[in-house]
């Protein structure tokens, strides 16, 4: 039964935690082992492996490092890695052409455009150009829309939010029926993770800059996801004893003892929160390792759909305009609206005519 399953999950999750600290590296390693086995099975069955393409525009050092990490991760699990590095001066059309080339490549099953893009390249246009079936980053409007809808499921969910849910699941932390508070409402983490929690039947509250008495709101939560980008904002005194705390923040703060001159801290004050929380992710070593891992999992899932021939048709509009299926309701709506307006005008004329006649008789 459900209770027995939860007990087994709790026992399994203990090996992925050091006391009450969630070991994101251990969880990620466990999932990557499973991914490696899935890729090997695909290679055996289909004689093909999933492929991931990464598009980077510009020479930002942090973006370059992140892309190399993704390529290395692909190699480790057996996923084919493709890449395109464009100069910062690349035009939007050149970026779109690169995306379209990967859309048409049958060996590529996932496409990721490394953000941020240069100011002259429109992010929404580029992300919207990625084939729906290859949107392994999960930010295509179709996927976000289905994520928000009851009874619908996206092809892919955004990787960092998906990693947050995986941490809770793998560590045996029940979500259904729990009160969850998400601190932050970004399109990248806050909003998608709130929608994922909602799909798992949590009662979700989103806190933001205009939230009144945020401390009291957070203290009511069984699960707290901090994704606001403010160093150590969530204090230990804000937490309900035993709450599960997922800290997505990665904030550099000065530290003279470090060779780099800074250290990374989360959006939660870890030292204050640790004695109060039932489970908590550290920074670094918590959510961070999960993002690329879930990207790999999304790529494997995409490859499986292609290999099994069940990839969906893209929902891009036809160049000739909306389909007949879409036009019919529009025409019917215009027809009905026309009748209503016509009848309304006729009625108004009658009222005016009667009013004029009444005035004349007086």
N, C-alpha and C positions, 0 to 999 in steps of 0.2 A: 504493500500500500504506500501511499504518499509519505506517511510518517517514517516508514522503514527506509525508503529511498533517501529522505533527508538525513537520517541518521548515518547511512553509508556515505553520503556526500560529506557530512561533517567529519567523519573519521578519515576519509581520503584527503580532505582539506588540511588536516593537521600537519601532514608531511610537507605542505607548501607554506607553512608559517613558522616563524621563530618566535615562540610565545604568542603575542598578539600582533606581531608584525608580519604582514603579508609579503612573501618573497616573490616579487614580480619576475625576477630572473628565473626562478624555479618553475613558475607557472608557464612562462614563455617557452622554456626549454622543453617542458612536457608537451606542449601543443606542437612545437616544432618537430619533435620526434614523431608525433602522429602525422604531421604534414609530410614528412620524409617518406613514411610508409605509404601514404596515399599516392604520392607522386610515383613511387616505385611500382605500385599496383597499376597505375594508369599506363606507365611505360610498358609493362608486361602485357596489358590487355589491348591497348590501342596503338602501341609502338610510337607514341608521342608523349610529350610532357607539356604542362601548362607554360605559357610564356608571359613575362611582365615587361612592359616598356615604360621607361621613365624619361620624361621630357624636361629639360632644365634650360632656362633662359637667363643668361647673365653669369657672372663669375663670383657670386657671393660665396665666401668660404664655408659658412655654416651649411648652405644648401648643397655645395659640392660634397662635403663630408657626409651629409645625410644620404645623398644619392649613392655614394660608395658603400655605405652601410647596407643599403637595400640590395645592391648588386652582390655583395658578399653573402647576405642572407639567402638570396636566391640560389647561389652556387651551393651553399651548405645543404639545402633541402632538395636540390635537383631541379629547380625551376629554371627555365631558359630566361636569360636576361638580355634585354634590348635597351638601347639608349640613344638619345639625341641631345647633344649639347649645342645650344644656339647662343650667339653673342648677345649682349644686352641691347645692341642696336637692331636686333632682328625685328622686322615689322610684324604686325598682328597677322597679316596674311601668311607670312612665312611660318609663324607658329601654328596657325590653323592647318596649313598644308602638311606640316609634320604630323599633327594629330590625325589628319585624314589618311595619311600614309600608313600609320599604325592601325587605324580602323580597318583598312583593307588588307592588312597582313594576316593570313590565316594562322600563322605561328604565334601571333600575339593574342592573348586572351584577357589581358588587363593592361590599362593605360593609366599612368599617373603623371600629372603635370605638377612639377615642384613649385610650390608657392613660397614667397610672393613673386609675382611677375613684375617686370618693369612698368612704370606708371602709364606708358603709352599703349600698353596691351591690356585690353579689357578682360578681366578675370572671368566674368560670367559668360562671355561669348566663347572663350576658349574651353571652359569646363563643359559648357553646353554642347560643344562640338564633339565631345568624346562619345563614342558609340555606347548606347545604353547597356549593351551586353558586356562592355569592357570597362565600365565605370567602377573599378575595384576600390576607389577612394570613397565611393558612396555619396557623392555630392551632386549628381545629376538631379535636376528638378523632379524627374519622375520618381527616382528613388526616395528623395526627401519627402515628396508628396505621399507616397505609399506608406512611408514610415509614420506619417502623421495620421493616417486613416485607420479607423477601426475595421478589422476584418480583412485588411490588405497587408501584404508583406513586401518589402523592397527586395530587389535582386541582391543588392549589397547595402550594408549599413556602414557609416563612417568608422574608420579603423580605431581611433582612440576611444570613442564612446563604446564601441563593441568590446574593446579590451577591458574597459571598466566593468562591464557586465560579466565578462569571462572571469575576471579576478573574483568577483562575488560568487559566481557559480562554482568555480574550481575549489574555492575555500569553504564550500558548504554553507554559505550565507544565504538564507532564504530571502526572496524578494517579494513574493506574492503576499498581498495584504499589509505590507509594511509601509510606514510613512517614510518617504524619501524627500530630501531637500537637496536641490542643485543650486549651488552658489555660482552665478554667472550664466549668461544667456547668449553666448557666442554661437554663430552658425556652425563652427567647427566642432565644439565639444558640448557646451551647455545645453543648447536646444536639442540636438540629437540624443544625448544621453538621457534627457528628461523624457523624450518620446519612447526610447527603448525601455526605460523603467516603467512607463505607463503601459506599454504592451505586455509587460510581465506582471501586470495587476498590482503594482505599487500605487499608493496615493501620493502624487508628486506635487511639490511646491517648488517654484523657481524664484530665487532671490536675485535682485539686481540693485543698481545704484539708488533706485527710488523706494526700495523696500523699507517699510517702517519697522523698527524694533527687530532687526534681522537676527540678533542674538536669541531672542525668544522663539523665533520661527525655527532656527537651526536646532535649538534645544529640544524641540518636539520630535526630531527625526530619529528613526531607527537606522537609516542609511544617509550619509552625507557625502555628496560629490562636490568637491571644491575645485572650481575651474574659473576663477575670476582674475587671475594674473596679478594678485596683490600679495607680496611676501608676508607670510605668517598672519594673514588676516583673521582666520578662524582660530579662536583661542580655545584652550582646554575647558574653560568655564562655559563655553557655548554648547558643549556636547552633553547629550544624555548619557549616563553611565552605560557602557556596553554597546554603544553605537558603532556601526561599521563605517569607517572613514576612508574614502578614496580620494587621494590628493593628486590632481592632475597638474598642478602648478609646477613650473620650472623657472625660478627667478634667481638671477645672479645677484649676490650681495657682496660688498667688500669683505675680504678676509686676508689680513696681512700674513697669516701663517701658511697660506697656500702659494705655491709657485706662480700660479696664474693671477694671484691677487684678489681672487673672489671664490665664493663657493655657491653651490646651488641649494636653494631652499624651496619648499612648496608654498601653497596658499594656506596651509594649516601650520600652526605653531606645533611642530612635531613633539618637542620635549614636554610641552604642556598637555598635549592631547593624548600622548601614549598611555599615561596612567589611567585615563578615563575611558578610552575607547576599548571596545571588545575586539576590534580588528582595525588595523590602520596600515596604509601603504607609506613607505619611506620615500624620500626624494634625495638623491636618485635611487633607482632600483625597484621602483614600484610600478607605476603605470607606464613609464618610458619604454621598457623592453617589450611591452604588449603591442605597441602601435604597429611596428614593422611585422610582428608575428601575425596580427590579424589581417594585414595587407597580404601576406603570403597565403593565409587561409582563404581570403576572398578570391585570390588568383586561382587557387586550386579549385574552388567551387565553380568559378567561371569556366575553367578548362574542362571540367566534368560536363557542364551543360553543353559546351561545343562538341565534345567528343560523343556525347549521347544524342546529339541532334535536337536538343530541346531549348536552345537559345531563342529568346523572344525576338520578334521583329522590332526594330527600332521604332520609336514613336515620334520620329521627326516629321513635321508637316510636309506635304507634297509641294513641289515648286509651283504646281498648277492651282494651288489653293486647297481648302479643306476637302475632305472626302465627302462622298454623297451621304455617308452615314452621319457625318457631322453637319452637313448642310440642311438635311431634312428637318431636324428640330428647329433650326434657325428660321427656315422659311415658314414652318407652321406657327412658330412664335410670332413672327412678323404679321402673318395673316390674321391670327387671333387678335393681336394688338390693334391692327387696322380696323377690325370690326368693332372693337370696344371703343376706339377713338371716334369712329363714325357715328355709333349710336349715342355716344356722349355729346357730340356736337349737335346732333338732331334734337336731343332732349333739351339742351341748353337753348337752342333756337325757339323751341316751344315755350319754355319758361319766359324768355324775353318777350315773345309775341304776346303771351297772356298778360304779362306785366304792362305792356304798352297799351293793350286794349282796355285794361282796367283803368289806366290813367286817363285815357281819352273819354271814357264813360263818365268819369268824375268831373 
